[in-house]
Amino acid sequence: MTDDETAPLGREPLVIAAFEGWNDAGSAATSALHHVHEVWGAEIVDALDPEEFHDFQVNRPVVGFDPETGQRRISWPTTHFATLRTPVLDRHVVLVHGIEPSLRWRTYSRELLDVASRLGAGTLVTLGALLADVPHTRPIPVTTSSESSEVRLSLGLQESTYEGPTGIIGVLQHAALDRGMPAMSTWAAVPHYVAQPPSPKATLAILTHLEQLLGEPIPLGELPEEADAWRLGVDELAAEDSEIAEYVAQLEEAKDTAELPEASGEAIAREFERYLRRREKGDRGPAGS
């Protein structure tokens, strides 16, 4: 299997974006972006001026001590752009991290995509996390959809059927579609009864999905152990409350019944391919629970 066959997007440049706030249940999406930034040594190269887009009484600046200058400085709720090259395919990736803006979403989306395009990114991948009726004891569901019929056809993605209030991710996806920029949105479902961050199991699920898009393994570090510890901690909390334990059992039954057909030969083969790629890199795979 060639690298281009392994990666659904070949070697084309990507912009991967995640935003704190409404789109980021359990901080799972921004944690996944931070993880990629750290393990692949991304370098911050640009930022948007926050003055136009944020209500500083909602997202306040933070004052702190700067060890490099020896002075106190103010950090503003800015959207940062960082670039990196992946170690296997040498793919150019732009990482975008910000807080969902309070003001001027259309202008914000336009300026963000302008900067991303200047940095050479060709396809937009937004990361999100939502609260859902899913059990913490089963694999975290991750779905990817696209507003573009061409992207859905080329990658075999589904069209989103959601109707209702949207966040900056939804606005950004439509802005990309309007300018003809290929875009897709990846979402992890976080168990609503353990919504507080961190949510390492959901972060791990997003990273696993990113591996499939990128076609190369992402070093996971201690994240699998953190996901295991998170599940054990929630197990203990559920064991202390009979109502929660019963509710989790109901979610497990519904999940197992709905996803029974997924134990297909294709799914097993796909997981085995991931295992082989990870062995070649000498990295440990994600937790199986």
Backbone bond lengths (Angstrom), bond angles and torsions (degrees), N, CA, C in turn:
res aa  C-N    CA-C-N  psi(-1)  N-CA   C-N-CA  omega(-1)  CA-C   N-CA-C  phi
1 M - - - 1.467 - - 1.517 109.66 -
2 T 1.334 118.13 128.60 1.450 121.52 179.60 1.511 110.94 -80.07
3 D 1.346 115.59 166.24 1.459 119.47 179.27 1.522 110.90 -61.38
4 D 1.367 116.37 -40.13 1.456 119.02 -178.37 1.522 111.68 -66.38
5 E 1.352 116.94 -30.02 1.453 119.87 176.80 1.527 110.86 -73.87
6 T 1.325 115.12 -32.79 1.453 119.76 179.80 1.528 111.01 -69.58
7 A 1.342 117.21 -40.90 1.459 121.74 -177.31 1.518 109.95 -95.67
8 P 1.329 118.79 119.13 1.462 120.54 178.52 1.523 113.40 -56.33
9 L 1.333 117.67 -28.32 1.460 121.57 -177.04 1.518 112.30 -103.26
10 G 1.337 117.52 15.87 1.461 119.35 -179.94 1.510 111.57 58.47
11 R 1.340 116.47 -132.98 1.467 120.99 179.04 1.528 112.05 -115.35
12 E 1.323 117.46 16.37 1.460 119.07 -176.13 1.529 110.83 -66.56
13 P 1.345 116.75 149.78 1.463 120.62 179.68 1.538 111.06 -63.09
14 L 1.323 115.79 146.99 1.461 121.70 -178.94 1.518 110.33 -127.14
15 V 1.325 115.61 149.71 1.459 121.09 164.04 1.517 106.44 -116.85
16 I 1.323 116.14 124.73 1.460 122.63 -179.89 1.523 107.42 -113.60
17 A 1.331 116.51 123.27 1.462 121.06 -172.80 1.520 111.27 -126.46
18 A 1.326 116.22 143.20 1.463 122.79 174.87 1.521 108.31 -147.06
19 F 1.332 115.61 148.22 1.456 120.96 -173.02 1.530 110.77 -133.84
20 E 1.307 115.58 133.95 1.459 120.53 174.98 1.528 109.60 -68.56
21 G 1.331 115.13 150.00 1.451 119.14 176.29 1.511 112.94 116.07
22 W 1.314 116.63 -138.23 1.466 124.17 -170.57 1.517 112.60 -60.43
23 N 1.343 117.42 -29.91 1.463 122.20 -176.62 1.523 113.15 -89.61
24 D 1.327 118.92 8.54 1.469 120.90 -164.24 1.529 111.74 -134.35
25 A 1.326 117.22 59.72 1.469 120.77 179.51 1.521 110.43 -58.76
26 G 1.322 115.54 134.00 1.456 120.68 -179.98 1.512 114.25 63.24
27 S 1.339 117.44 13.37 1.473 123.18 -175.26 1.528 112.17 55.32
28 A 1.330 116.81 24.29 1.462 120.40 -173.88 1.524 112.58 -68.26
29 A 1.334 117.40 -40.40 1.462 120.56 -176.16 1.526 111.51 -71.44
30 T 1.348 116.97 -48.85 1.461 118.62 -179.88 1.529 111.07 -67.56
31 S 1.332 118.04 -31.00 1.460 120.10 176.30 1.523 110.84 -64.93
32 A 1.334 117.12 -38.35 1.467 120.32 177.08 1.521 110.58 -64.37
33 L 1.343 116.81 -41.59 1.460 120.28 178.68 1.525 111.12 -64.53
34 H 1.333 117.01 -44.07 1.469 120.80 177.72 1.525 110.68 -60.62
35 H 1.331 116.97 -38.86 1.461 120.71 -179.53 1.526 110.39 -62.25
36 V 1.320 117.32 -46.93 1.466 120.68 177.81 1.521 110.18 -60.56
37 H 1.328 116.56 -42.77 1.468 121.37 178.78 1.532 111.00 -56.11
38 E 1.330 115.88 -46.16 1.459 120.44 -174.85 1.533 112.12 -73.09
39 V 1.333 117.71 -48.46 1.471 119.44 -172.37 1.521 112.31 -71.83
40 W 1.345 117.33 -24.74 1.455 119.68 -179.81 1.528 113.06 -109.44
41 G 1.326 116.59 12.02 1.460 121.48 171.01 1.517 114.64 59.59
42 A 1.337 117.11 48.38 1.467 120.28 178.74 1.523 110.60 -66.63
43 E 1.324 116.24 151.64 1.463 122.79 -179.72 1.519 109.80 -118.61
44 I 1.339 117.31 125.88 1.458 121.61 178.79 1.532 108.76 -69.26
45 V 1.343 115.75 128.05 1.464 120.27 -174.34 1.529 112.61 -124.06
46 D 1.328 118.71 -15.01 1.465 119.40 -177.30 1.524 109.00 -161.15
47 A 1.326 116.46 168.34 1.461 121.91 178.93 1.517 109.08 -158.06
48 L 1.325 116.62 155.58 1.461 122.13 173.82 1.529 109.21 -92.74
49 D 1.318 116.25 142.48 1.458 121.01 175.59 1.523 108.45 -67.38
50 P 1.322 118.73 119.78 1.473 120.20 -175.51 1.519 114.25 -75.43
51 E 1.333 117.62 -11.11 1.460 121.05 -172.75 1.531 112.52 -57.18
52 E 1.351 116.63 -37.56 1.462 120.52 -176.15 1.521 113.59 -78.69
53 F 1.331 116.92 -23.04 1.461 118.79 -162.93 1.527 115.64 -115.13
54 H 1.321 117.74 -10.95 1.462 119.08 -173.78 1.524 111.77 -123.74
55 D 1.324 114.66 140.12 1.460 122.29 168.88 1.526 105.61 -88.38
56 F 1.308 116.75 109.48 1.460 120.58 -173.51 1.518 113.55 -72.41
57 Q 1.339 117.55 -7.95 1.455 119.56 170.66 1.528 111.06 -82.92
58 V 1.342 116.62 -17.90 1.464 121.40 175.51 1.526 110.03 -91.31
59 N 1.329 116.45 -50.37 1.466 122.39 175.84 1.525 107.98 -115.27
60 R 1.312 114.84 90.57 1.460 119.98 -172.48 1.527 111.94 -75.68
61 P 1.348 116.43 144.72 1.469 118.97 171.21 1.525 109.92 -65.59
62 V 1.310 115.75 158.63 1.459 121.81 -176.62 1.524 109.10 -119.30
63 V 1.322 116.57 131.61 1.457 120.82 177.41 1.519 108.74 -100.01
64 G 1.316 116.61 138.27 1.456 120.67 -178.34 1.516 110.95 -158.06
65 F 1.318 115.71 179.24 1.460 122.56 -177.77 1.523 109.49 -96.31
66 D 1.318 116.49 129.82 1.460 122.53 178.49 1.530 108.71 -97.20
67 P 1.346 118.66 108.99 1.469 120.12 -177.07 1.520 113.14 -65.64
68 E 1.322 118.33 -23.34 1.468 120.41 -178.87 1.517 111.83 -74.04
69 T 1.339 116.80 -39.27 1.464 120.06 -178.73 1.519 112.71 -98.40
70 G 1.340 116.31 -16.50 1.458 119.78 -176.90 1.511 112.94 74.44
71 Q 1.321 117.00 16.63 1.459 121.34 -178.04 1.524 110.46 -125.54
72 R 1.322 114.68 161.43 1.453 119.87 174.45 1.532 108.36 -80.55
73 R 1.351 115.74 142.86 1.459 119.10 178.86 1.522 109.82 -142.34
74 I 1.319 115.44 162.43 1.458 121.83 -179.79 1.520 109.17 -105.11
75 S 1.343 115.37 130.24 1.457 121.64 174.83 1.523 108.20 -103.32
76 W 1.332 115.90 125.71 1.456 121.86 -177.40 1.524 110.35 -97.32
77 P 1.345 117.40 155.37 1.475 120.54 -179.46 1.529 111.12 -74.72
78 T 1.322 115.32 73.90 1.457 122.26 -171.07 1.529 111.52 -97.34
79 T 1.337 116.05 150.46 1.457 121.93 170.93 1.524 108.65 -88.42
80 H 1.333 116.71 119.37 1.464 122.13 -177.11 1.523 111.42 -103.80
81 F 1.316 115.30 149.92 1.456 123.44 174.59 1.521 108.27 -118.37
82 A 1.327 116.65 128.74 1.468 121.23 178.45 1.527 108.48 -129.71
83 T 1.315 116.75 149.41 1.459 120.80 -178.83 1.526 110.17 -121.66
84 L 1.338 115.06 153.10 1.461 121.43 176.84 1.520 109.35 -155.64
85 R 1.328 115.29 166.98 1.454 123.10 171.89 1.517 107.64 -119.74
86 T 1.341 116.63 129.13 1.462 119.05 -179.88 1.523 109.44 -71.96
87 P 1.343 118.13 145.95 1.468 121.06 -170.80 1.518 115.12 -72.05
88 V 1.320 119.66 -25.40 1.470 121.26 -175.95 1.515 111.39 -94.54
89 L 1.316 117.41 -57.63 1.465 121.30 -177.01 1.520 113.20 -89.12
90 D 1.338 117.34 -6.55 1.462 121.51 -176.79 1.531 110.64 55.25
91 R 1.323 115.03 39.77 1.469 120.68 179.58 1.528 110.00 -81.27
92 H 1.323 116.39 137.14 1.462 122.39 176.63 1.528 108.75 -79.93
93 V 1.332 116.97 125.38 1.465 122.26 -179.10 1.523 109.45 -128.85
94 V 1.311 115.89 134.40 1.463 122.37 172.67 1.525 107.74 -108.50
95 L 1.319 117.08 124.83 1.460 122.47 177.17 1.523 109.22 -101.06
96 V 1.328 116.52 130.56 1.468 121.83 179.41 1.522 108.27 -119.26
97 H 1.327 115.40 119.78 1.466 120.17 178.42 1.521 109.30 -125.33
98 G 1.324 115.73 130.12 1.458 119.48 178.03 1.512 111.16 -156.08
99 I 1.322 114.92 -179.16 1.460 122.78 172.62 1.524 106.58 -104.82
100 E 1.327 117.39 137.90 1.453 119.20 178.56 1.528 109.49 -51.77
101 P 1.346 117.24 123.82 1.467 119.61 -174.23 1.520 112.31 -69.66
102 S 1.312 115.02 156.84 1.470 121.72 178.17 1.524 111.94 -90.63
103 L 1.340 117.08 -24.02 1.461 121.57 -170.62 1.529 111.22 -136.30
104 R 1.327 117.12 154.92 1.461 125.30 167.66 1.527 112.96 52.27
105 W 1.314 115.97 57.45 1.461 120.28 -175.81 1.531 112.55 -64.12
106 R 1.328 117.92 -36.89 1.457 119.50 -178.96 1.527 111.11 -67.94
107 T 1.323 116.07 -42.44 1.463 119.42 176.39 1.518 110.68 -64.84
108 Y 1.319 115.84 -42.22 1.466 120.84 178.77 1.531 110.63 -58.32
109 S 1.329 116.90 -47.54 1.465 120.68 -178.86 1.522 110.84 -63.28
110 R 1.320 116.17 -41.56 1.464 120.08 -179.91 1.529 110.85 -63.15
111 E 1.328 117.12 -45.80 1.468 119.63 -178.96 1.532 111.27 -67.71
112 L 1.329 116.38 -38.22 1.468 119.31 178.49 1.527 111.07 -61.63
113 L 1.319 117.07 -46.04 1.465 120.03 -179.44 1.522 111.55 -69.15
114 D 1.327 117.52 -31.85 1.468 120.38 175.93 1.528 110.79 -62.08
115 V 1.348 116.35 -46.54 1.462 119.94 179.43 1.523 110.57 -64.53
116 A 1.340 116.80 -44.71 1.453 120.37 179.89 1.529 111.08 -59.32
117 S 1.321 117.15 -40.48 1.460 120.69 179.50 1.520 110.73 -67.10
118 R 1.332 117.04 -40.37 1.472 119.49 178.16 1.521 111.28 -63.00
119 L 1.346 116.05 -29.85 1.460 120.17 179.41 1.528 111.96 -83.22
120 G 1.328 117.53 0.36 1.456 121.00 172.44 1.506 116.13 95.93
121 A 1.342 118.03 6.72 1.462 119.54 -177.93 1.524 110.23 -74.26
122 G 1.350 116.92 140.65 1.443 121.02 -177.82 1.511 114.36 -110.14
123 T 1.329 118.52 -33.26 1.469 122.73 -178.30 1.522 109.13 -126.53
124 L 1.333 116.16 135.92 1.459 122.05 -179.65 1.519 110.54 -97.11
125 V 1.336 116.36 129.39 1.460 122.61 172.67 1.524 107.17 -122.81
126 T 1.334 117.37 113.54 1.460 120.28 176.25 1.524 109.48 -98.09
127 L 1.316 115.62 143.04 1.465 122.31 179.67 1.525 108.90 -111.45
128 G 1.319 116.15 134.95 1.455 120.72 177.58 1.515 111.09 -143.23
129 A 1.325 115.66 166.33 1.464 121.83 176.29 1.521 107.92 -143.23
130 L 1.318 115.50 136.12 1.463 120.66 -178.22 1.524 110.36 -129.15
131 L 1.326 116.07 156.35 1.451 121.12 176.79 1.528 109.25 -82.82
132 A 1.326 116.77 135.94 1.461 120.36 -174.91 1.518 110.73 -149.10
133 D 1.337 115.42 165.54 1.462 122.49 177.25 1.522 108.80 -84.15
134 V 1.329 116.13 73.83 1.464 122.13 178.82 1.529 108.42 -128.67
135 P 1.336 117.67 147.77 1.465 120.03 -179.94 1.521 111.65 -83.60
136 H 1.317 115.82 143.63 1.467 120.23 -179.87 1.524 112.09 -71.49
137 T 1.338 117.18 -14.59 1.467 121.73 -176.18 1.524 113.33 -85.38
138 R 1.314 118.63 -6.04 1.454 122.86 -179.02 1.527 109.86 -113.27
139 P 1.333 117.49 164.22 1.475 119.06 176.39 1.521 111.54 -55.23
140 I 1.315 115.59 139.84 1.459 121.11 179.85 1.529 109.42 -70.13
141 P 1.328 118.39 124.00 1.469 119.84 177.92 1.533 111.16 -66.70
142 V 1.322 116.02 134.35 1.460 122.46 175.65 1.526 107.91 -129.75
143 T 1.306 116.71 127.91 1.463 121.08 179.63 1.524 109.61 -125.10
144 T 1.326 115.32 148.88 1.460 121.56 175.71 1.516 108.85 -127.50
145 S 1.323 116.48 131.24 1.457 121.88 179.01 1.518 109.03 -133.91
146 S 1.316 115.60 169.58 1.462 120.59 179.28 1.513 109.46 -146.43
147 E 1.333 116.08 145.83 1.454 121.91 174.35 1.526 111.19 -79.40
148 S 1.322 117.04 -16.95 1.461 121.85 -176.23 1.527 110.70 -90.96
149 S 1.328 116.78 125.77 1.464 120.32 178.04 1.524 110.74 -65.51
150 E 1.335 118.07 -33.17 1.462 121.05 179.27 1.525 111.01 -66.38
151 V 1.329 116.98 -43.07 1.460 120.90 178.57 1.523 110.15 -65.01
152 R 1.324 117.01 -43.40 1.467 119.73 179.34 1.519 111.05 -61.04
153 L 1.323 117.17 -40.67 1.463 121.15 -178.44 1.519 111.10 -69.30
154 S 1.336 117.53 -42.30 1.463 120.25 -175.54 1.521 112.79 -73.60
155 L 1.329 117.12 -30.53 1.468 120.33 -176.63 1.517 113.49 -110.36
156 G 1.326 117.18 -0.18 1.457 119.99 179.59 1.515 113.06 67.93
157 L 1.336 117.30 35.46 1.460 121.55 -178.83 1.520 110.76 -90.55
158 Q 1.320 114.76 165.13 1.454 120.55 178.20 1.526 110.43 -96.10
159 E 1.314 115.26 159.33 1.454 121.06 173.52 1.514 108.85 -91.20
160 S 1.318 116.64 134.38 1.455 120.10 -179.97 1.531 110.07 -66.86
161 T 1.323 116.36 134.51 1.464 121.47 177.45 1.529 111.69 -105.12
162 Y 1.338 116.68 6.66 1.465 120.26 -177.11 1.522 110.74 -67.36
163 E 1.322 116.19 138.09 1.454 123.65 172.49 1.520 108.24 -132.96
164 G 1.323 116.36 129.30 1.456 119.99 -179.00 1.516 110.81 148.61
165 P 1.331 117.32 -167.95 1.467 120.98 179.97 1.530 110.62 -58.23
166 T 1.312 116.19 143.40 1.455 120.30 -179.37 1.522 110.05 -124.87
167 G 1.320 115.44 165.13 1.454 122.26 178.16 1.513 110.80 -110.38
168 I 1.306 116.09 -169.55 1.462 120.70 -177.49 1.528 110.77 -62.92
169 I 1.337 118.50 -28.12 1.459 120.02 178.24 1.527 110.91 -63.04
170 G 1.329 117.43 -44.00 1.454 120.36 178.78 1.517 112.12 -63.30
171 V 1.335 117.12 -41.76 1.459 121.51 178.82 1.521 110.63 -65.51
172 L 1.328 116.33 -41.56 1.468 120.90 -179.52 1.524 111.09 -65.68
173 Q 1.331 117.09 -39.64 1.460 120.51 178.11 1.530 110.83 -60.83
174 H 1.328 117.58 -43.24 1.459 121.06 179.42 1.526 111.09 -68.37
175 A 1.328 117.13 -36.14 1.460 119.98 177.64 1.527 110.72 -64.03
176 A 1.329 116.60 -39.21 1.467 120.10 177.19 1.522 110.30 -65.33
177 L 1.322 117.20 -41.84 1.469 121.32 179.22 1.523 110.47 -61.16
178 D 1.335 117.65 -41.91 1.461 121.72 -178.48 1.525 112.45 -62.26
179 R 1.322 117.27 -31.18 1.462 119.47 -179.77 1.529 112.53 -98.26
180 G 1.343 117.29 9.18 1.456 120.74 176.95 1.512 114.58 75.08
181 M 1.329 117.53 22.48 1.468 122.25 179.87 1.528 108.80 -92.22
182 P 1.337 119.43 122.41 1.465 120.75 177.75 1.531 110.09 -57.71
183 A 1.327 116.43 135.51 1.463 119.62 -176.15 1.518 110.26 -150.88
184 M 1.322 115.23 149.41 1.461 121.77 175.54 1.521 108.92 -146.92
185 S 1.318 115.85 158.00 1.457 121.42 -175.98 1.522 109.74 -126.73
186 T 1.321 116.30 124.81 1.464 122.63 -179.32 1.528 109.62 -109.78
187 W 1.341 115.79 128.79 1.464 121.33 -176.68 1.523 110.58 -127.84
188 A 1.330 115.46 137.10 1.465 122.09 171.94 1.519 108.76 -106.54
189 A 1.332 116.24 142.83 1.464 122.17 178.96 1.532 109.16 -97.21
190 V 1.321 116.56 117.59 1.461 122.84 -178.27 1.531 108.72 -98.90
191 P 1.334 118.93 130.88 1.470 120.19 177.39 1.524 111.02 -54.30
192 H 1.321 116.49 124.55 1.464 119.70 -171.97 1.523 112.65 -68.42
193 Y 1.328 117.83 -22.24 1.464 119.50 -177.71 1.533 112.21 -83.09
194 V 1.332 116.70 -3.96 1.478 121.40 171.64 1.528 107.39 -133.47
195 A 1.320 115.14 61.92 1.463 121.09 -171.96 1.522 113.61 -81.00
196 Q 1.326 117.57 -19.55 1.452 119.66 -174.21 1.527 110.45 -69.59
197 P 1.350 117.17 140.77 1.467 119.73 177.49 1.525 110.89 -74.31
198 P 1.350 116.75 158.20 1.459 125.82 -1.04 1.526 111.50 -81.98
199 S 1.344 115.19 166.90 1.459 121.84 176.26 1.537 108.04 -130.73
200 P 1.338 116.74 73.71 1.471 120.10 -171.73 1.522 114.18 -61.73
201 K 1.328 117.74 -29.06 1.460 118.82 179.26 1.522 110.72 -67.96
202 A 1.335 117.50 -39.16 1.462 120.78 176.59 1.524 110.98 -69.30
203 T 1.326 117.01 -39.43 1.463 120.62 175.93 1.521 110.56 -59.48
204 L 1.325 116.39 -43.40 1.462 122.02 178.83 1.527 110.84 -62.04
205 A 1.331 116.96 -39.93 1.462 120.80 179.59 1.525 111.05 -65.03
206 I 1.329 117.45 -40.36 1.462 120.57 177.68 1.522 110.70 -64.17
207 L 1.337 117.06 -43.47 1.466 120.48 179.68 1.527 111.57 -63.59
208 T 1.321 116.96 -38.31 1.459 120.70 177.00 1.522 110.59 -61.60
209 H 1.328 116.03 -40.00 1.464 119.92 178.49 1.528 110.75 -68.62
210 L 1.331 117.37 -38.33 1.460 120.65 176.90 1.526 111.38 -62.74
211 E 1.325 116.71 -36.29 1.463 120.07 176.19 1.521 111.05 -56.56
212 Q 1.317 116.72 -41.91 1.460 121.05 -179.59 1.525 111.02 -65.69
213 L 1.323 117.52 -39.08 1.457 120.44 178.28 1.523 111.68 -69.97
214 L 1.333 116.44 -40.30 1.460 120.75 -177.44 1.523 112.78 -79.06
215 G 1.337 116.86 -27.80 1.457 120.68 -179.02 1.509 114.17 79.71
216 E 1.325 117.99 18.77 1.463 121.33 176.41 1.524 109.30 -151.97
217 P 1.336 116.50 150.84 1.470 119.52 -176.19 1.517 112.61 -71.21
218 I 1.319 115.10 145.50 1.456 122.29 175.13 1.531 107.49 -102.98
219 P 1.330 119.31 123.39 1.468 119.90 177.58 1.524 110.50 -56.19
220 L 1.322 115.71 129.73 1.468 120.14 -172.46 1.519 113.72 -99.79
221 G 1.340 117.37 -16.73 1.453 119.50 178.95 1.514 112.10 59.21
222 E 1.340 116.55 -130.07 1.459 121.99 -177.77 1.525 112.87 -92.34
223 L 1.326 117.04 5.06 1.462 119.82 -175.90 1.532 113.50 -60.04
224 P 1.356 120.50 -40.86 1.469 118.60 177.17 1.528 112.88 -59.32
225 E 1.347 116.49 -40.84 1.469 119.32 178.01 1.527 110.93 -65.95
226 E 1.339 117.01 -38.04 1.458 120.30 178.58 1.530 110.61 -65.56
227 A 1.337 116.71 -37.53 1.466 120.22 177.68 1.528 110.86 -65.64
228 D 1.345 116.56 -40.93 1.464 120.16 176.87 1.531 110.95 -61.82
229 A 1.349 115.60 -45.19 1.466 119.65 -179.33 1.523 110.87 -64.50
230 W 1.322 117.02 -37.81 1.469 121.02 177.81 1.517 110.54 -61.56
231 R 1.336 117.10 -45.32 1.464 119.34 -179.86 1.528 110.88 -63.99
232 L 1.320 117.22 -43.43 1.463 119.67 179.68 1.523 111.07 -62.05
233 G 1.329 116.12 -38.54 1.460 119.73 178.65 1.521 111.97 -64.26
234 V 1.345 116.63 -41.70 1.462 119.83 177.93 1.526 110.31 -69.01
235 D 1.340 117.34 -35.80 1.471 120.90 175.24 1.530 110.46 -56.33
236 E 1.318 115.90 -44.89 1.461 120.42 -178.67 1.525 111.35 -65.07
237 L 1.339 116.26 -41.19 1.461 119.45 178.32 1.522 111.11 -63.94
238 A 1.335 116.66 -41.99 1.462 120.64 -179.94 1.522 111.28 -65.70
239 A 1.341 116.99 -35.83 1.457 120.43 -178.83 1.524 112.05 -66.27
240 E 1.331 116.07 -23.23 1.468 120.51 -179.41 1.524 113.00 -85.70
241 D 1.345 117.03 -7.97 1.461 120.90 -177.50 1.526 108.05 -132.77
242 S 1.330 116.93 109.41 1.465 120.69 -174.93 1.532 112.17 -63.53
243 E 1.341 117.77 -33.48 1.462 119.84 179.55 1.526 111.19 -66.90
244 I 1.334 116.48 -42.24 1.468 119.62 177.99 1.521 110.19 -66.11
245 A 1.338 116.37 -42.20 1.463 120.16 179.49 1.526 110.98 -59.92
246 E 1.328 116.99 -42.32 1.466 120.30 178.62 1.519 110.91 -66.23
247 Y 1.324 116.35 -39.49 1.468 120.62 179.83 1.532 110.48 -64.50
248 V 1.338 116.66 -42.82 1.468 120.65 178.52 1.525 110.15 -61.92
249 A 1.328 117.24 -41.53 1.471 120.91 178.75 1.529 111.06 -60.94
250 Q 1.332 116.80 -39.14 1.467 120.39 177.35 1.529 111.10 -65.01
251 L 1.337 117.08 -41.73 1.458 120.33 177.71 1.525 111.14 -64.56
252 E 1.336 116.89 -38.80 1.464 120.71 178.55 1.524 110.95 -62.03
253 E 1.318 116.35 -44.79 1.460 120.12 -179.15 1.525 111.02 -63.15
254 A 1.337 116.41 -43.80 1.461 120.12 179.57 1.523 111.29 -64.80
255 K 1.317 116.35 -40.98 1.469 121.06 -179.87 1.521 110.92 -65.57
256 D 1.325 117.39 -46.62 1.464 121.19 -178.15 1.525 111.73 -64.13
257 T 1.314 116.73 -38.85 1.459 120.57 179.61 1.523 111.09 -67.17
258 A 1.340 116.65 -41.38 1.460 120.69 -176.55 1.517 112.43 -71.67
259 E 1.338 117.31 -31.41 1.463 120.13 -172.15 1.516 113.91 -107.44
260 L 1.310 117.47 12.89 1.457 119.86 179.29 1.523 112.82 -55.63
261 P 1.357 120.50 -40.42 1.470 120.02 -179.85 1.518 114.28 -65.16
262 E 1.346 118.87 -13.15 1.461 120.29 -176.72 1.519 112.59 -70.82
263 A 1.333 118.45 -14.67 1.463 120.22 178.74 1.527 108.82 -79.12
264 S 1.331 115.61 58.68 1.455 121.71 -176.72 1.515 110.64 -98.11
265 G 1.341 116.19 166.03 1.452 120.40 177.32 1.511 111.90 -60.84
266 E 1.343 116.19 -36.06 1.465 119.74 179.95 1.516 111.37 -64.72
267 A 1.339 117.01 -43.22 1.461 120.22 179.99 1.524 110.67 -65.22
268 I 1.325 117.53 -41.24 1.464 120.88 179.11 1.522 110.47 -64.36
269 A 1.334 117.15 -42.65 1.464 120.74 179.65 1.528 111.02 -63.53
270 R 1.335 116.68 -39.21 1.454 120.51 179.35 1.521 111.24 -64.29
271 E 1.311 116.85 -42.05 1.461 120.25 178.59 1.519 111.35 -66.74
272 F 1.340 117.48 -36.70 1.462 120.97 179.15 1.527 110.79 -66.43
273 E 1.331 117.38 -38.04 1.460 120.63 176.67 1.523 110.82 -62.40
274 R 1.334 116.93 -41.74 1.465 119.97 176.74 1.520 110.77 -61.63
275 Y 1.326 117.10 -40.48 1.458 121.33 179.91 1.530 110.51 -62.12
276 L 1.331 117.62 -43.48 1.461 121.08 -179.19 1.525 111.36 -65.40
277 R 1.340 116.50 -42.71 1.464 119.15 178.88 1.519 111.00 -62.05
278 R 1.339 115.42 -39.19 1.461 118.50 -178.75 1.532 111.17 -70.45
279 R 1.320 118.31 -34.88 1.464 120.81 175.42 1.510 111.47 -62.45
280 E 1.350 115.90 -38.93 1.470 119.56 178.66 1.516 111.33 -62.89
281 K 1.333 116.31 -32.47 1.455 120.28 178.81 1.506 113.41 -86.33
282 G 1.356 116.81 -9.41 1.454 120.82 179.57 1.497 114.14 70.38
283 D 1.357 116.10 26.70 1.461 120.01 -179.13 1.511 109.34 -110.49
284 R 1.302 116.22 149.99 1.440 121.00 -179.99 1.513 111.24 -79.50
285 G 1.293 118.08 138.76 1.467 123.04 -179.34 1.508 110.99 -76.16
286 P 1.358 115.88 170.09 1.464 120.94 179.93 1.508 112.17 -69.80
287 A 1.316 114.17 161.64 1.457 120.46 179.54 1.503 110.20 -62.25
288 G 1.310 116.30 141.25 1.460 119.90 -177.08 1.504 113.18 -78.68
289 S 1.330 118.56 -11.53 1.464 119.83 -178.89 1.499 110.71 -97.60
